[in-house]
Amino acid sequence: MARSTVGMRALLLATVIMMVLVTSPVPSVKAALPGSITWAVTEHISSGNDHFNDVAVDASGVYVVGDDSNTAGGDSEWRIEKRSLTTGATIWAISEQIGDGTDTAKGVAVDASGVYVVGLDTPNPPSTAREWRIEKRSLTTGAFITTFGTNGVITESAGGNDQAWGVAVDASGMYVVGYDSVPVSSTAFRIEKRSLTTGAFITTFGTNGAISEDISSGNEVGARVAVDASGIYIAGVDQNTSGNKYEWRVEKRNLTTGATIWTQSEHFSAGEWASAVAVDASGVYVAGYDQNTVGNKNEWRVEERSLTTGAILWAQSEHVSSGNDSVNGVAVDASGLYVAGADQNTAGNLYECRLEKRSPGVTLTVTPQTPLNGTLIDSTYQILTVKVTRIAAPVTWPNVTIYVNGTAICTNQTAPATGIVSCPYEVTQPGAYLWNGTAQYAAFPPQPTFTFNAGMIQSIALVAGWNLISLPIVPTSSLMSKVLAAQIAASDFTVVWAYQNGKWSSATLSKGALSGTLTTMQDGLGYWIYMTRADTLYLTGSVIPPAATPPTYLLSAGWNLIGFKPEPVIGPATVSTYLASIAGKYDANNVWIFDNAQKTWIRANASQTIQPGQGLWVLMNQAATFYP
């Protein structure tokens, strides 16, 4: 076939399309990353049902409160424990039978002056009525601090069934939540603010120190409370649903007056109960149970919500046993998230106490820098930086591991809240590189591990009119709709032609849609594309796919339209070097290159330089396998 015939065939081809990734070459990953358990303890204290109901934490330990059934009549009694931050081992424990009926420690908080415990007791003689009970105890021994209330205790009853469920403290006072039965027969949210030292009401809050709130036509419970510098966070339930099913309710209130800042309600299963809340600089952690399980069994559920709106940042559910499991308390510090509750992993499906420590909640954005900063060192390139932007606790983020193509290139890195993680990664091909990042994680809540695939960005200049091109790298996707996505979106080409095994195939672009027999674009092959205007084709991919052998190409006797696919270095090469594997099998006088910009043909001799992205016509004397 003569040069003019090749050119004519090319010019008879219709219009063309070529794909660039339509996404930015700088991918972002936004994720709420759940992670693994640091430690977990279960404790079956009695022969009956036992529960952990709430948890608090300070620099010296983890404080857990609940109830056990180690009483003569099998009634529940208060139980208060202090445990190790690092292992969960018991430091001290107290069981307390207050009356002859049901007594339960529901909530716990801690500050430098003591441990605050709230719950309910049944006054003697036993009755169905319950009363609020508030205690203050020593951090080191659990003994009562007698200057608080009456010998360390406050009890409170409005005459009906009243229960204190949660407590939180800040420098201005103690916040207690639960429910009362006044003025309605159903239960209503109750929130109090009291003195840290005496337990007396702080009367500027609500009405004389208390707020009662009847939200729905059914029952409402203020289950737990947390506090930060911007407000009071209350988690509980209401019955504002069809069929009076319980739904989660989360509120944020003013610190000084108790006025509502925002509320969120959520009904997501056959039944649910929000029974825990904690807060840090990242967000509000709400926990409890849902019934999104086979048989509507209760399972643990933990959420993180926005401090400013209450919107969900992430949510995770976990069914620990084959029975009913529930989260009753949650606390957070710089090292992790502490989750307290109960499961039924016991003989006879009795409830046992369960306490877990997990890595802290994280909401983050990871933006690989692209082109990554590559410094040429001894013919290799060092890829150094990944930008990490996140909202999380703690302020710094330890133990980051980054993988490239499955290999850990750096471990035990520490990422700031917003900043740069530097990891050396050496590559041998010049060019612009990107990392396509995907966050990897397991169950809840978050543990940081990233996987990035090192990829190369290549660009090909396209001019108006006919262009003979090739893909100099293995594309991330070979689908034409992906390779030429940007050009399709811009409708700036009309047709693409390929010639292989003596046959033409084409794809035509009309009104943003492709049609024809040509559906893919592969490295190592040549393509004609007719552009209606100039554009730049950006490709992402790799020289050789990870863990793969270099590709080979079957050439038939006669004309072949091939591409320039250099390996292992992306750069120019001579014709004799590039075609060395088929030396003697092709006609050295019939290797042709098309100058796209000048619209002229070049007969390529042995010393002619080929550039990445160019296509070649090669006349083969016989069939052969081509190894670029």
C-alpha atoms as one frame of an Amber mdcrd trajectory, in Angstrom:
protein
   0.000   0.000   0.000   1.492   3.359  -0.983   1.702   6.412   1.170  -1.126
   8.175  -0.675  -3.402   5.155  -0.265  -2.790   5.099   3.469  -3.509   8.813
   3.672  -6.677   8.465   1.604  -7.972   5.651   3.765  -7.294   7.772   6.768
  -9.097  10.763   5.318 -12.108   8.626   4.398 -12.572   7.702   8.012 -15.458
   9.516   9.706 -15.229  11.419  12.950 -13.587  10.742  16.208 -13.783  10.634
  19.958 -11.256  10.240  22.622 -11.588   9.922  26.310 -10.039  11.866  29.127
 -11.077  11.248  32.648 -13.875  13.706  33.220 -13.120  13.753  36.894 -10.369
  15.977  38.155  -6.958  14.358  38.000  -6.865  15.085  41.734  -9.312  12.568
  43.236 -10.760  13.120  46.694 -11.962  10.549  49.178 -14.506  11.677  51.743
 -15.269   8.985  54.196 -16.444   8.247  57.631 -14.032   5.594  58.597 -15.099
   2.935  61.043 -12.335   0.835  62.599 -11.367  -1.982  64.910 -11.796  -2.796
  68.591  -8.833  -1.870  70.802 -10.116  -4.055  73.638 -13.422  -5.483  74.866
 -14.528  -6.967  78.181 -17.702  -8.825  79.124 -18.767  -9.432  82.698 -21.541
 -11.670  84.001 -21.616 -10.590  87.621 -24.641 -12.472  88.898 -26.748 -15.483
  87.972 -29.396 -13.120  86.581 -29.332 -10.172  84.188 -26.524  -7.614  84.422
 -26.074  -4.394  82.443 -23.567  -1.631  81.829 -25.672   1.493  81.345 -23.208
   4.318  80.883 -19.518   5.123  80.667 -17.297   8.149  81.342 -13.563   8.640
  81.056 -10.772  10.810  82.435  -6.985  10.607  82.403  -6.960   8.012  85.207
  -9.539   5.504  84.036 -12.888   4.447  82.605 -15.952   4.708  84.863 -18.844
   2.329  84.151 -22.226   2.194  85.882 -25.131  -0.212  85.617 -26.807  -2.909
  87.641 -26.446  -6.536  88.693 -28.796  -9.075  90.245 -26.591 -10.138  93.178
 -29.327  -9.531  95.748 -31.284 -11.841  98.008 -34.502 -11.354  96.061 -32.858
 -11.132  92.641 -33.750  -7.439  92.285 -31.285  -5.231  90.448 -28.815  -3.156
  92.452 -26.510  -0.265  91.522 -23.045  -1.193  90.301 -20.214   1.297  89.783
 -16.768   0.349  88.472 -13.503   2.033  87.552 -11.406   0.302  84.883  -8.053
   0.660  83.148  -7.851   2.883  80.054  -5.461   0.532  78.302  -6.821  -2.933
  79.108 -10.274  -2.530  80.657  -9.150  -4.329  83.839 -11.097  -3.467  87.011
  -9.499  -0.900  89.373 -12.369  -0.778  91.878 -16.031  -1.846  91.931 -19.001
  -1.070  94.195 -22.407  -2.779  94.345 -25.185  -0.967  96.201 -28.634  -2.245
  97.144 -30.527   0.890  98.097 -34.040  -0.383  98.719 -35.979  -3.616  98.604
 -37.070  -3.030  95.000 -35.383  -2.255  91.697 -32.365   0.064  91.843 -30.328
   0.957  88.753 -27.390   3.278  88.123 -28.160   4.828  84.724 -25.647   7.604
  84.047 -22.115   8.682  84.972 -19.926  11.748  84.487 -16.555  12.755  85.860
 -14.510  15.873  86.585 -11.450  16.638  88.683 -13.531  16.705  91.884 -15.391
  13.401  91.638 -17.611  10.880  89.894 -21.283  11.796  89.417 -23.746   8.875
  89.231 -27.475   9.164  88.512 -30.228   6.610  88.266 -33.333   5.396  90.029
 -34.202   3.657  93.230 -37.392   2.206  94.686 -38.086   3.748  98.107 -38.841
   1.512 101.068 -41.350   0.035 101.398 -41.199  -1.121  97.745 -43.738   0.356
  95.341 -44.127   0.777  91.612 -43.083   4.426  91.955 -39.429   5.215  91.233
 -37.452   8.295  92.211 -34.414  10.118  90.822 -31.158   9.422  92.634 -27.964
  11.477  92.230 -24.654  10.647  93.911 -21.146  12.122  93.984 -18.239   9.763
  94.728 -14.449   9.742  95.065 -12.339   9.210  91.947  -9.870   6.973  93.766
 -12.075   4.791  96.003 -15.703   5.295  94.967 -16.627   6.471  98.486 -19.369
   9.130  98.889 -18.335  12.820  98.901 -20.495  13.824 101.844 -20.570  17.593
 101.170 -22.761  16.893  98.139 -26.537  16.666  98.839 -27.175  14.735 102.009
 -24.071  12.654 102.748 -23.297  12.438  99.037 -26.842  11.653  97.798 -29.881
  13.497  96.405 -33.230  11.737  95.853 -36.144  13.401  94.080 -39.718  12.323
  93.331 -42.642  14.195  91.804 -45.030  11.527  93.040 -45.176   9.428  89.889
 -42.710   7.219  88.087 -39.549   9.363  87.779 -36.130   8.204  86.611 -32.798
   9.986  86.124 -30.937   8.504  83.141 -27.991  10.699  82.219 -25.556  13.227
  83.633 -22.879  15.547  82.253 -20.739  18.234  83.838 -18.867  21.373  82.854
 -17.338  24.191  84.872 -20.732  25.840  85.400 -22.709  22.902  86.717 -24.143
  19.411  86.454 -26.798  18.540  83.849 -29.173  15.654  84.656 -31.717  14.219
  82.197 -34.405  11.575  82.416 -38.179  11.643  82.616 -41.024  12.476  84.956
 -44.758  11.818  84.933 -45.869  15.368  85.733 -48.087  16.957  84.498 -49.228
  14.117  82.204 -49.731  10.422  82.770 -47.187   9.527  80.096 -43.513  10.243
  80.667 -41.929  13.546  79.606 -38.342  14.697  79.012 -36.849  16.287  82.128
 -33.616  18.294  82.195 -32.078  19.822  85.307 -28.997  21.933  86.022 -27.447
  21.641  89.487 -24.448  22.826  91.487 -21.324  20.678  91.226 -20.508  21.079
  94.900 -23.889  20.845  96.661 -26.308  19.500  94.052 -28.668  22.463  94.540
 -30.672  23.700  91.521 -29.182  26.510  89.399 -32.364  28.522  89.110 -31.442
  30.552  86.009 -31.773  27.381  83.961 -35.279  26.615  82.676 -37.880  27.164
  85.361 -36.086  27.242  88.722 -33.411  24.860  87.423 -35.540  22.316  85.506
 -37.326  21.822  82.178 -40.074  19.267  81.525 -40.957  18.689  77.866 -43.932
  16.692  76.594 -42.960  16.174  72.945 -45.442  13.619  71.655 -48.751  12.003
  72.545 -46.811   9.039  73.935 -43.786   8.587  76.153 -40.542  10.558  75.959
 -37.258   9.793  77.682 -34.177  11.972  77.952 -31.708   9.127  78.097 -28.249
  10.710  78.101 -26.652  14.130  78.078 -23.269  15.545  77.018 -21.914  19.075
  77.055 -19.285  21.217  75.357 -18.590  24.957  75.176 -21.379  25.497  72.633
 -24.297  23.642  74.169 -26.008  20.685  75.847 -26.651  17.553  73.762 -29.479
  15.223  74.801 -30.220  11.813  73.261 -33.403   9.899  73.933 -36.666   8.773
  72.367 -40.120  10.060  71.524 -43.232   8.432  70.026 -43.848  10.840  67.154
 -44.270   7.988  64.658 -47.013   5.995  63.016 -48.181   3.368  65.484 -46.425
   5.174  68.341 -43.144   3.367  67.673 -40.160   4.770  69.520 -37.735   6.849
  67.435 -34.348   8.405  68.236 -34.431  12.034  69.323 -31.336  14.221  69.617
 -31.415  17.813  70.841 -28.935  20.633  71.337 -29.787  23.232  73.987 -28.415
  26.464  75.391 -26.012  26.060  78.318 -27.442  28.816  80.474 -31.184  28.766
  79.745 -31.869  25.331  78.273 -33.524  26.831  75.161 -33.547  24.527  72.117
 -30.884  25.145  69.413 -31.746  22.194  67.135 -33.522  18.846  67.213 -33.260
  15.713  65.061 -35.587  12.689  65.067 -34.847   9.428  63.269 -36.995   6.324
  62.707 -34.953   3.739  60.783 -36.159   0.259  61.803 -39.023  -1.667  63.401
 -37.974  -0.185  66.739 -35.035   1.773  68.146 -33.784   3.506  71.257 -31.134
   6.215  71.580 -29.559   5.754  74.971 -26.085   7.321  74.823 -24.404  10.550
  73.764 -20.870  11.977  73.905 -19.208  14.953  72.256 -15.761  16.083  71.113
 -14.364  18.578  68.602 -15.342  16.248  65.753 -19.030  15.815  66.467 -21.768
  14.326  68.611 -21.666  10.542  69.129 -25.114   9.020  69.635 -25.589   5.342
  70.434 -28.322   2.876  71.284 -29.964   0.073  69.396 -31.941  -0.561  66.227
 -33.885  -3.605  65.019 -32.453  -3.891  61.503 -31.800  -7.618  62.029 -33.436
 -10.934  61.211 -36.262 -11.408  63.691 -36.134  -7.724  64.747 -33.484  -8.433
  67.372 -31.843  -5.407  68.984 -28.349  -4.573  67.674 -25.808  -1.948  68.709
 -25.911   1.308  66.740 -23.446   4.208  66.940 -23.693   7.462  64.981 -21.610
  10.605  64.699 -23.552  13.826  64.050 -22.722  17.421  63.193 -22.221  19.762
  66.139 -24.003  22.602  64.359 -26.998  20.888  62.716 -27.263  17.363  64.101
 -26.972  15.844  60.609 -25.487  12.316  60.486 -21.779  12.089  59.579 -21.565
   8.278  59.863 -23.517   5.414  61.382 -22.622   1.806  62.141 -24.610  -1.130
  63.506 -23.232  -4.296  65.118 -25.068  -7.457  66.191 -22.804  -8.958  68.852
 -24.866 -11.999  69.846 -27.762 -14.046  68.498 -30.074 -12.310  70.968 -30.771
  -8.694  71.867 -27.804  -6.325  72.206 -27.916  -2.645  73.112 -25.530   0.246
  73.568 -26.357   2.143  76.726 -23.436   4.528  77.077 -20.656   6.097  75.045
 -17.644   8.254  75.929 -14.719   9.588  73.921 -11.199  10.769  74.657  -8.095
  11.400  72.560  -7.290   7.700  72.318 -10.620   6.175  71.459 -14.341   5.672
  71.764 -15.689   3.737  74.777 -18.995   1.903  74.245 -20.879   0.310  77.152
 -23.957  -1.884  77.003 -25.192  -5.445  77.202 -25.321  -8.570  75.044 -26.892
 -12.018  75.367 -23.774 -14.127  74.801 -24.509 -16.228  77.910 -26.093 -19.556
  78.790 -29.835 -19.061  78.815 -29.523 -15.765  76.912 -29.198 -13.762  80.101
 -27.834 -10.244  79.735 -24.181  -9.631  80.536 -22.246  -6.380  80.752 -20.166
  -5.465  77.683 -17.584  -2.684  77.379 -15.540  -1.924  74.258 -12.819   0.538
  73.395 -12.592   1.471  69.740 -10.524   3.827  67.652 -12.005   7.351  67.487
 -14.560   8.544  64.971 -13.212  10.255  61.867 -14.711  12.310  59.085 -12.072
  13.182  56.531 -11.145  14.324  53.084  -7.997  12.920  51.504  -6.654  14.796
  48.495  -3.614  13.330  46.748  -1.431  16.096  45.350  -1.276  15.864  41.576
   0.890  16.032  39.760   2.605  14.649  42.836   5.811  16.471  43.619   8.412
  14.373  41.820  12.099  15.126  42.308  14.526  13.532  39.846  17.156  11.645
  41.847  19.618   9.366  40.055  17.162   8.683  37.215  14.366   7.867  39.665
  11.495   9.993  40.885  10.573  10.447  44.550   6.827  10.902  45.120   6.481
  12.605  48.444   3.216  14.219  49.484  -0.390  13.423  50.241  -2.626  16.109
  51.706  -4.959  14.998  54.507  -7.852  17.220  55.590 -10.131  15.882  58.298
 -12.377  16.598  61.243 -11.568  14.145  63.963 -10.494  13.430  67.497  -7.709
  13.541  68.489  -6.235  16.675  66.949  -3.417  14.589  65.494  -3.977  11.212
  63.923  -1.359   8.545  64.695  -0.541   5.225  63.078  -1.417   6.060  59.485
  -0.292   3.401  57.009  -0.183   4.182  53.296   0.025   1.468  50.658   0.944
   1.794  46.999  -0.198  -1.078  44.791  -0.559  -3.292  47.853   2.868  -2.525
  49.372   3.177  -0.460  52.554   5.478   2.441  51.760   5.183   4.135  55.147
   3.804   3.097  58.511   3.174   4.749  61.869   2.836   8.189  60.296   1.070
  10.964  62.187  -1.337  13.190  60.275  -2.312  16.606  61.639  -5.945  17.689
  61.603  -5.214  19.475  58.331  -1.893  19.063  56.638   0.583  16.899  54.823
   1.608  13.291  55.260   4.959  12.704  53.572   5.747   9.225  52.287   8.710
   8.498  49.995   7.747   6.443  46.976  10.270   5.787  44.212   9.291   5.290
  40.595  11.508   4.780  37.572   9.450   6.467  34.860   9.510  10.226  34.358
   6.154  11.927  33.994   3.350  13.339  36.099   2.011  10.909  38.704  -1.172
  10.731  40.708  -2.428   8.490  43.489  -5.939   7.160  43.069  -6.931   6.900
  46.719  -9.444   4.611  48.358 -10.012   4.520  52.102  -9.991   1.011  53.568
 -11.773   0.257  56.825 -13.429  -2.428  58.885 -16.399  -2.382  61.296 -17.052
   0.639  63.530 -15.800   3.228  64.555 -12.815   4.422  62.494  -9.270   3.153
  62.077  -7.029   4.907  59.554  -5.546   2.858  56.723  -5.231   4.172  53.168
  -4.519   2.414  49.916  -3.338   4.427  46.943  -2.529   3.121  43.498   0.336
   4.919  41.847  -0.854   6.058  38.432   0.526   8.167  35.626  -1.090  11.129
  33.905  -0.219  11.579  30.215  -1.536  14.194  27.816  -1.901  14.161  24.028
  -2.403  17.375  22.041  -5.227  17.086  19.524  -5.544  19.579  16.677  -8.550
  20.390  14.506  -8.911  17.868  11.708  -7.385  14.396  11.503  -5.037  13.103
  14.239  -3.169   9.802  14.244  -2.635   8.921  17.912  -2.026   6.069  20.337
  -2.293   5.514  24.096   1.236   5.564  25.564   0.118   3.978  28.871  -2.311
   1.261  29.938  -5.487   3.280  30.574  -7.355   2.990  33.844 -10.343   1.916
  31.732 -10.133   0.892  28.068 -13.766   1.777  27.341 -13.867   4.528  24.737
 -16.637   6.198  26.697 -14.147   6.515  29.570 -10.986   7.299  27.597 -12.680
  10.071  25.606 -15.173  11.160  28.245 -14.148  14.832  28.191 -14.173  14.971
  24.382 -17.583  13.284  24.286 -18.934  15.796  26.794 -17.566  18.663  24.672
 -18.725  17.059  21.383 -15.439  18.160  19.812 -14.803  15.071  17.633 -16.955
  13.226  15.105 -15.359   9.819  14.519 -12.619   7.420  15.651 -11.197   4.719
  13.379  -9.013   1.683  14.122  -7.376  -0.809  11.732  -6.471  -4.288  12.959
  -6.064  -7.663  11.243  -6.871  -6.083   7.896 -10.237  -4.685   9.063 -11.506
  -1.196   9.882 -13.759  -0.469  12.846 -15.139   2.877  13.913 -17.142   4.825
  16.493 -19.208   7.864  15.545 -20.209  10.609  17.966 -23.586  12.258  17.430
 -25.529  14.338  19.960 -23.293  13.147  22.793 -23.799   9.433  22.042 -21.375
   6.910  20.530 -22.341   4.318  17.956 -20.384   1.827  15.867 -18.289  -1.313
  16.170 -15.345   0.303  17.986 -15.994   0.440  21.725 -12.531   0.317  23.332
  -9.184   2.063  23.011  -6.110   0.089  24.021  -2.470   0.872  24.529  -0.151
  -0.274  21.733  -2.662   0.345  18.927  -3.056   3.344  16.649  -6.257   5.370
  16.131  -7.467   8.055  13.772  -9.631  10.736  15.365 -11.277  13.677  13.581
 -11.465  16.753  15.812 -13.800  19.671  15.176 -11.561  21.834  17.361  -8.271
  21.573  19.239  -8.303  19.841  22.615  -6.004  17.966  24.990  -6.587  14.330
  25.845  -5.584  13.451  29.411  -4.987   9.794  30.212  -4.582   8.125  33.582
  -3.118   4.677  33.972   0.194   2.876  34.337   3.093   1.752  32.190   2.427
  -1.857  33.131  -0.523  -2.805  35.339   0.484  -3.793  38.905   1.549  -7.447
  39.179   1.211  -7.899  35.387   3.615  -8.833  32.612   4.248  -6.371  29.761
   1.542  -6.623  27.075   2.286  -8.023  23.601   0.556  -7.369  20.273  -0.166
  -9.713  17.341   0.632  -8.169  13.964  -0.669  -9.653  10.703   1.049  -9.787
   7.302   0.387  -6.504   5.485  -0.422  -3.104   6.946  -0.826  -2.642  10.706
  -1.835   0.495  12.587   0.087   0.378  15.854   0.823   2.770  18.697   3.959
   3.888  20.470   3.872   2.182  23.878   7.326   2.626  25.427   8.454   0.431
  28.336   9.776   0.701  30.926  10.468   4.418  30.429   7.865   6.861  29.132
   9.881   8.889  26.645  10.871   9.102  22.970  12.595   6.231  21.161  13.921
   5.519  17.690  12.055   3.310  15.206  14.802   0.647  15.211  14.768   0.509
  19.036  10.996   0.355  19.331  10.548  -2.270  16.595  13.576  -4.376  17.589
  11.450  -7.415  18.490  10.156  -7.646  14.888  13.412  -6.728  13.103  13.595
  -8.417   9.695   9.857  -9.103   9.701   8.703  -5.648   8.590   9.438  -3.490
   5.526  11.917  -0.897   6.784  10.884   1.410   3.896   7.219   1.387   4.908
   6.994   2.739   8.422   4.914   5.931   8.343   4.085   8.632  10.902   1.464
  11.365  10.425   2.349  14.881  11.608  -0.982  15.951  13.079  -0.150  19.647
  13.352   1.302  19.972   9.825  -1.043  17.404   8.275   1.890  15.756   6.475
   3.254  12.201   6.231   6.742  11.239   7.403   8.523   8.140   6.156  10.198
   6.940   9.365  13.700   5.523   8.869  15.550   3.511  11.501  16.810   6.631
  13.323  13.490   8.516  13.245  12.368   9.515  16.755   8.879   8.489  17.851
   7.101  10.459  20.569   4.642   9.033  23.149   1.094   9.325  21.806   2.020
   8.938  18.136   0.595   6.214  15.889   2.479   4.307  13.168   1.595   2.480
   9.966   3.901  -0.547   9.638   3.974  -2.896   6.640   4.684  -6.440   7.870
   6.296  -9.057   5.614   4.869 -11.801   7.816   2.728 -12.233  10.903   4.611
 -11.751  14.161   4.234 -11.068  17.870   5.346  -7.558  18.762   7.039  -6.867
  22.120   7.342  -3.077  22.528
